[in-house]
Amino acid sequence: MRRLRKHLSFANVMSVIAVCVALGGGAYAAAGKLSGKSIKNGTISKKKLKANVLKGLDTCPSGAPNYTQGICYGALNGAVDWDLAVRDCATKGLRVPDLGEGLLVTNKTTLPYIWTTDVADFSSPPGPRVIVRTDDSGFSRIAVTAKTNATAYVCVINATNPPS
């Protein structure tokens, strides 16, 4: 007993109490006593949430109000060359879809030909671009056309979760 009392100091006692309180607080939260009602808005960043915990809460900007599988897309724009389509999307804070996004959008909407960001010819300067088109049977197909050909396009952006 004397040996134990010799090593017992105020700091040692306080550190043991602090560890017990810390472990008890974690156990309290883990036991389900902590609920969404007791968390203030904006106190937990999205980085700290598990993946897909906010699934189904995706939102789209007004320039691209339509949604499919994590992609927001706007209305079909008139036929222009590839450079004009890319610039127009950029001025709206959006972009031309990549090939996968183009397939998602055309499968959802049966839009006609649309531009994508993909290059079909890697010569210098790059020439043909990949387009996605919907054929008469309603299926999306991948095709190639010169970037100077006028082709319809849509602008896209990744869907985001609403601000907390």
C-alpha positions in Angstrom: 0.0 0.0 0.0 2.9 2.3 0.9 4.5 1.6 -2.5 1.3 2.6 -4.3 0.8 5.7 -2.3 4.3 6.8 -3.0 3.5 7.0 -6.8 0.1 8.5 -6.3 0.3 12.2 -7.2 -2.3 14.7 -8.2 -1.3 14.5 -11.8 -1.6 10.7 -11.9 -5.1 10.9 -10.4 -6.2 13.6 -12.8 -4.9 11.7 -15.8 -6.8 8.5 -14.8 -10.0 10.6 -14.3 -9.5 12.3 -17.7 -9.1 8.9 -19.5 -12.2 7.5 -17.8 -14.2 10.6 -18.9 -12.9 10.4 -22.4 -13.7 6.7 -22.8 -17.1 7.2 -21.1 -18.0 10.0 -23.5 -17.1 7.8 -26.5 -19.2 4.9 -25.1 -22.1 7.3 -24.5 -22.1 8.4 -28.2 -21.6 4.8 -29.4 -24.5 3.6 -27.3 -26.9 5.7 -29.5 -27.4 8.5 -27.1 -26.1 11.0 -29.8 -28.7 11.7 -32.4 -29.1 14.0 -35.4 -31.2 16.4 -33.3 -28.3 17.1 -31.0 -25.9 18.0 -33.8 -25.9 21.6 -35.0 -26.0 22.3 -38.7 -22.7 22.8 -40.3 -20.6 21.2 -37.5 -19.7 18.0 -39.4 -17.8 18.4 -42.7 -18.7 16.2 -45.6 -15.2 14.8 -45.6 -15.9 13.2 -42.3 -19.1 11.4 -43.4 -19.1 7.9 -44.7 -19.3 7.5 -48.5 -22.8 7.5 -49.9 -24.3 8.6 -46.5 -25.9 11.6 -48.4 -26.9 9.5 -51.4 -30.2 10.6 -52.7 -29.6 14.2 -51.6 -27.8 15.2 -54.8 -28.7 18.6 -56.2 -28.1 20.2 -59.6 -27.5 23.9 -60.5 -30.1 25.8 -62.5 -28.0 25.6 -65.7 -28.1 21.8 -65.6 -31.3 20.9 -63.7 -31.7 17.3 -64.9 -30.1 14.5 -63.0 -29.0 10.9 -63.8 -26.6 8.8 -61.8 -24.6 11.6 -60.2 -24.5 13.8 -63.3 -26.4 17.0 -63.8 -27.1 18.0 -67.4 -28.8 20.8 -69.2 -31.1 21.0 -72.2 -30.0 20.1 -75.7 -28.2 23.1 -77.3 -28.2 23.8 -81.0 -25.5 22.4 -83.3 -22.2 24.1 -83.2 -18.6 23.1 -83.7 -16.7 21.4 -80.8 -14.8 24.5 -79.7 -17.9 26.7 -79.4 -19.7 24.0 -77.4 -16.8 23.7 -74.9 -16.6 27.5 -74.6 -20.4 27.9 -74.1 -20.4 25.2 -71.4 -17.4 26.9 -69.6 -19.2 30.3 -69.6 -22.1 28.6 -67.7 -19.7 27.0 -65.2 -20.3 23.6 -66.8 -18.5 21.3 -69.2 -19.0 19.0 -72.2 -19.5 15.5 -71.0 -16.9 12.8 -71.3 -17.8 9.6 -73.1 -19.3 7.8 -70.1 -21.3 10.8 -69.1 -22.5 11.3 -72.7 -23.7 7.7 -72.7 -25.5 8.1 -69.4 -27.3 11.3 -70.6 -28.3 9.9 -74.0 -29.5 6.6 -72.5 -31.6 8.6 -70.1 -33.0 11.1 -72.7 -32.6 9.6 -76.2 -31.0 12.9 -77.3 -29.6 12.8 -80.8 -25.8 13.3 -81.4 -23.9 15.1 -78.6 -20.3 16.2 -78.3 -18.0 14.6 -75.7 -14.5 15.6 -74.5 -12.9 12.5 -76.0 -10.5 12.8 -78.9 -10.6 10.1 -81.6 -7.4 11.0 -83.3 -4.2 11.8 -81.4 -2.4 13.4 -84.3 -1.2 17.0 -84.0 -3.4 19.0 -84.0 -6.1 16.7 -82.8 -8.9 16.3 -85.4 -11.9 14.1 -85.0 -13.8 14.1 -81.7 -16.0 11.3 -80.2 -19.7 11.9 -80.2 -22.5 9.9 -78.7 -25.6 9.4 -80.8 -28.9 7.8 -80.3 -29.9 5.5 -83.2 -33.4 4.8 -84.5 -33.9 2.0 -82.0 -33.2 4.3 -79.0 -29.8 2.9 -78.1 -26.8 5.1 -77.6 -23.9 4.6 -80.0 -20.4 5.9 -80.1 -19.3 7.7 -83.3 -16.6 10.0 -84.6 -16.8 13.3 -86.4 -14.5 16.2 -87.2 -14.5 18.9 -84.5 -15.5 21.5 -87.1 -18.8 19.7 -87.8 -21.8 21.3 -86.2 -23.2 18.9 -83.6 -25.7 19.4 -80.8 -24.4 19.3 -77.3 -25.4 19.3 -73.6 -23.4 20.8 -70.7 -22.9 18.7 -67.6 -21.5 19.0 -64.1 -21.2 16.5 -61.2 -24.1 16.6 -58.8 -23.4 18.0 -55.4 -24.9 17.4 -52.0 -26.7 20.4 -50.6 -24.7 22.7 -48.3 -25.1 21.8 -44.7 
